[in-house]
Amino acid sequence: MGNPVEKWWHELNCWDARAAISFYSRTLGWQFDDIPLNDGSSYWVARKNGAPVCGLFQLDENIHRGIPAHWMTYMTVTDMDVAIRATAFAGGKVTRPPLHVPGLGKLAIVTDVADALIGLIEPEVPHPLALRPLSADAPHGHHLAN
């Protein structure tokens, strides 16, 4: 049990946020909080029994053209600036620079040396990923989803 358990955040990136919200509300009983972003768009946090389980982001035709709807996983980092520098140093690329989502934290998307996408999240203190360390037997976000 000496190994720490990685923490992560799941995010649905889709073209029709309202349809996705309706689907997941009906199928999994999730409730969604609409969080306005600085650019005027929204980010939705899905909750089950009051606990955040994932995020939802609507893709924009001007920025995300040709990208299909998909689920993205974000791995937690303690310092986004250090993680971004380490990504570049190790041969990866930053494909979406850090973006702050109020109540959630900083999110960025990078690629590794094999061009595989992975998200990074530096959670804010009020977010459950930042509040409590996960033990091997504690439920993780995806275990709370349904």
C-alpha positions in Angstrom: 0.0 0.0 0.0 3.0 2.3 -0.2 2.2 3.5 -3.7 0.0 6.6 -4.0 -3.2 6.3 -6.0 -3.4 8.6 -9.0 -6.3 11.0 -9.0 -8.0 12.1 -12.2 -10.9 14.1 -13.6 -13.1 12.9 -16.5 -14.6 15.4 -19.0 -17.0 14.9 -21.8 -16.2 17.1 -24.8 -19.3 17.2 -27.1 -21.1 19.2 -29.8 -24.5 19.4 -28.1 -24.1 20.1 -24.4 -27.9 20.3 -23.7 -28.5 16.9 -25.3 -25.6 15.4 -23.3 -26.9 16.9 -20.1 -30.4 15.5 -20.7 -29.0 12.1 -21.5 -26.8 11.8 -18.4 -29.4 13.3 -16.2 -31.9 10.7 -17.3 -29.5 7.7 -17.5 -27.3 8.3 -14.4 -29.2 10.8 -12.4 -26.5 13.4 -12.6 -27.3 17.1 -11.8 -25.3 19.8 -13.6 -23.9 23.1 -12.4 -23.3 25.7 -15.2 -20.0 27.5 -14.6 -19.5 30.6 -16.9 -16.0 30.9 -18.4 -14.2 34.1 -19.1 -14.7 33.7 -22.9 -18.5 33.6 -22.4 -18.8 29.9 -22.9 -19.9 27.4 -20.1 -18.4 24.5 -18.4 -20.7 22.1 -16.6 -19.8 20.1 -13.6 -21.9 16.9 -13.2 -22.8 15.9 -9.6 -24.2 12.7 -8.2 -25.5 12.9 -4.6 -23.8 16.3 -4.4 -20.3 15.0 -5.2 -18.7 16.1 -8.5 -18.1 13.2 -10.9 -17.0 14.8 -14.2 -17.1 17.9 -16.3 -18.8 18.6 -19.6 -17.5 21.0 -22.3 -19.2 22.0 -25.5 -16.9 22.0 -28.5 -16.8 25.1 -30.7 -16.8 24.8 -34.5 -14.3 27.7 -34.8 -11.7 26.0 -32.6 -12.5 22.3 -32.6 -13.6 21.6 -36.2 -13.2 18.0 -37.1 -12.8 16.7 -33.5 -15.4 14.1 -32.7 -17.2 14.1 -29.3 -15.1 12.2 -26.8 -14.4 11.6 -23.1 -11.1 13.0 -21.9 -9.2 12.0 -18.7 -7.2 14.6 -16.8 -4.4 13.4 -14.4 -3.8 15.6 -11.4 -0.6 17.6 -11.0 0.4 19.7 -8.0 1.8 22.6 -10.0 0.6 23.2 -13.6 3.6 25.4 -14.5 6.0 22.7 -13.5 4.0 20.0 -15.4 3.9 22.1 -18.6 7.7 22.7 -18.5 8.3 19.0 -17.7 6.1 18.0 -20.7 8.1 20.1 -23.1 11.4 18.9 -21.6 10.4 15.3 -22.0 9.5 15.8 -25.7 5.7 16.3 -25.3 3.7 19.2 -26.6 1.1 21.5 -25.1 -2.0 21.4 -27.3 -4.3 23.4 -25.1 -2.6 25.9 -22.7 -3.8 26.0 -19.1 -7.3 27.3 -18.7 -8.8 28.1 -15.3 -12.3 26.8 -14.5 -13.6 28.4 -11.4 -14.3 25.8 -8.6 -12.4 23.1 -10.5 -8.9 24.4 -11.2 -6.4 24.7 -14.1 -6.8 22.3 -17.0 -4.4 21.8 -19.9 -4.1 19.2 -22.7 -0.7 17.8 -23.7 0.6 15.1 -25.9 3.3 12.6 -24.9 6.2 11.5 -27.1 3.8 9.1 -28.9 1.4 11.9 -29.7 -1.2 10.5 -27.3 -3.4 13.2 -25.7 -3.7 13.4 -22.0 -5.2 16.2 -19.8 -3.6 17.7 -16.8 -5.5 19.2 -13.9 -4.3 21.3 -10.9 -7.4 21.2 -8.8 -8.5 24.1 -6.7 -8.7 23.6 -3.0 -12.6 23.3 -2.9 -12.5 20.5 -5.5 -12.7 16.9 -4.0 -9.4 16.0 -5.8 -7.6 18.6 -3.8 -9.4 18.1 -0.5 -8.7 14.5 0.4 -6.0 12.0 -0.7 -7.5 8.9 -2.2 -6.6 5.6 -0.6 -6.6 2.3 -2.5 -10.0 1.4 -1.1 -11.6 4.9 -1.4 -14.1 5.4 -4.2 -12.7 7.5 -7.1 -14.7 9.8 -9.3 -15.7 7.2 -11.8 -16.9 4.9 -9.0 -19.2 7.6 -7.8 -20.6 8.2 -11.3 -23.7 5.9 -11.1 
